[in-house]
Amino acid sequence: MPAKRQPARPPAEHAPLELEHFLPYQLSIVSNTVSQAIADDYQRRFDLGVTEWRVMAVLARFDGLSAREVAERTAMDKVAVSRALARLVEAGRVDRATHDGDKRRSVLNLSEAGWAIHDQVAPMARQRERELLAKLDAEEQAWLERILGKLMPPEH
């Protein structure tokens, strides 16, 4: 009786990804872990989601953007940004106006209430960043900054 043949292994390019060694996965895990640690603070205190906070942070940095520009600057899905903006406008945290009377283009800015929240959350976020970076020595921090600078899209 002939021996059973083992099925052929797929070529390396078709083998399952070892996610724990796959850079995009690793970056995603680090990003999600850090973002969620910060988010736990502001979600509880301000009923603010991660996408909403990112939108607010971008509007604090860049005045008078459109929803499309916010989505571009955050590299987030346009639908998610649109929903976050709707919640922020409804909550009175973002003001929406028309651009020079052109009703097709809205201009977004943090409201006074939005700035009040931003001015409490931003220091918390910076503190979390300091805690994370404290795990690296000065040389590692410099390398991380250089590497991320090379990997970031040019418009960010």
C-alpha positions in Angstrom: 0.0 0.0 0.0 1.5 3.4 -1.0 2.2 6.0 1.6 -0.1 9.0 1.8 1.2 12.1 0.3 1.2 15.3 2.3 -0.6 18.2 0.6 1.8 20.7 -1.0 2.4 23.8 1.1 1.4 27.1 -0.6 4.2 29.2 -1.9 5.5 31.8 0.5 3.6 34.6 -1.1 0.3 32.8 -0.5 1.1 31.6 3.0 -1.0 33.1 5.8 0.4 36.3 7.2 2.1 36.1 10.5 0.3 39.2 11.8 2.5 39.5 14.9 5.4 40.3 12.5 3.4 42.3 9.9 4.3 46.0 10.2 0.8 47.4 9.3 -0.7 45.1 12.0 1.9 46.1 14.6 1.4 49.8 13.9 -2.4 49.3 14.1 -2.1 47.5 17.5 0.2 50.2 18.9 -2.1 53.0 17.6 -5.3 51.4 18.8 -3.8 50.6 22.2 -2.5 54.2 22.8 -5.6 55.8 21.3 -7.9 53.7 23.5 -5.9 54.5 26.7 -6.4 58.2 26.0 -10.0 57.8 24.9 -10.9 56.0 28.1 -10.4 59.4 29.9 -12.3 61.6 27.6 -15.1 59.2 26.7 -16.0 58.9 30.3 -15.7 62.6 31.1 -17.2 64.1 28.0 -19.1 61.4 26.2 -16.7 61.9 23.3 -15.7 59.1 20.8 -12.2 58.7 19.3 -13.3 60.0 15.9 -15.0 63.0 17.4 -11.9 63.8 19.4 -9.7 63.5 16.3 -12.0 65.8 14.4 -11.9 68.3 17.3 -8.1 68.2 17.5 -7.8 68.8 13.7 -10.2 71.8 13.9 -8.3 73.2 16.9 -5.1 73.0 14.8 -6.5 74.1 11.4 -9.2 76.7 11.5 -12.1 76.8 9.0 -11.8 73.4 7.3 -14.5 71.6 5.3 -15.6 68.1 6.2 -13.6 66.8 3.2 -10.4 68.5 4.5 -10.9 67.1 8.0 -11.2 63.6 6.5 -8.0 64.2 4.4 -6.0 65.5 7.4 -7.1 62.6 9.7 -6.9 59.9 7.0 -10.2 58.7 8.3 -13.2 57.5 6.4 -15.4 60.4 5.1 -18.6 58.8 6.3 -17.1 58.4 9.9 -15.9 62.0 9.8 -19.3 63.2 8.6 -21.1 61.3 11.4 -18.7 62.6 14.0 -19.2 66.2 12.7 -23.0 65.8 12.9 -22.8 64.7 16.5 -20.3 67.5 17.4 -22.5 70.1 15.7 -25.6 68.8 17.4 -23.8 68.8 20.8 -22.7 72.4 20.2 -19.1 71.5 20.1 -18.5 72.5 16.5 -19.9 75.5 14.6 -20.8 75.0 10.9 -21.1 78.0 8.6 -21.2 78.4 4.9 -18.1 79.5 2.9 -18.6 83.0 1.6 -22.3 82.4 1.0 -21.7 79.1 -0.9 -24.1 76.7 0.6 -22.3 73.8 -1.0 -19.2 74.2 1.1 -19.4 74.4 4.9 -16.7 75.8 7.1 -16.1 74.1 10.5 -14.7 75.6 13.7 -14.7 74.6 17.3 -17.3 76.4 19.3 -16.7 77.9 22.7 -17.9 74.6 24.3 -15.6 72.6 21.9 -12.6 74.7 22.9 -13.4 74.2 26.6 -13.3 70.4 26.1 -10.3 70.6 23.8 -8.4 72.6 26.5 -9.0 69.8 29.0 -8.4 66.8 26.7 -5.3 68.0 24.9 -3.2 68.1 28.1 -4.4 64.6 29.0 -3.4 63.4 25.6 0.0 65.0 25.9 0.6 63.4 29.3 -0.3 60.0 27.8 2.2 60.6 25.0 4.9 61.5 27.5 4.2 58.3 29.5 4.5 56.3 26.3 7.7 58.0 25.1 9.2 57.5 28.6 9.6 53.8 27.7 12.2 54.8 25.1 15.6 56.4 25.8 16.5 59.7 24.0 18.2 57.9 21.1 15.2 55.6 20.5 12.8 58.6 20.6 14.9 60.3 18.0 14.9 57.2 15.8 11.2 56.8 16.2 10.6 60.4 15.1 12.8 59.9 12.1 11.2 56.6 11.1 7.6 57.9 11.5 8.6 60.9 9.5 9.7 58.7 6.7 6.5 56.5 6.9 4.0 59.3 7.2 2.2 60.5 4.0 3.7 63.9 2.9 0.5 65.9 3.6 0.5 65.0 7.3 
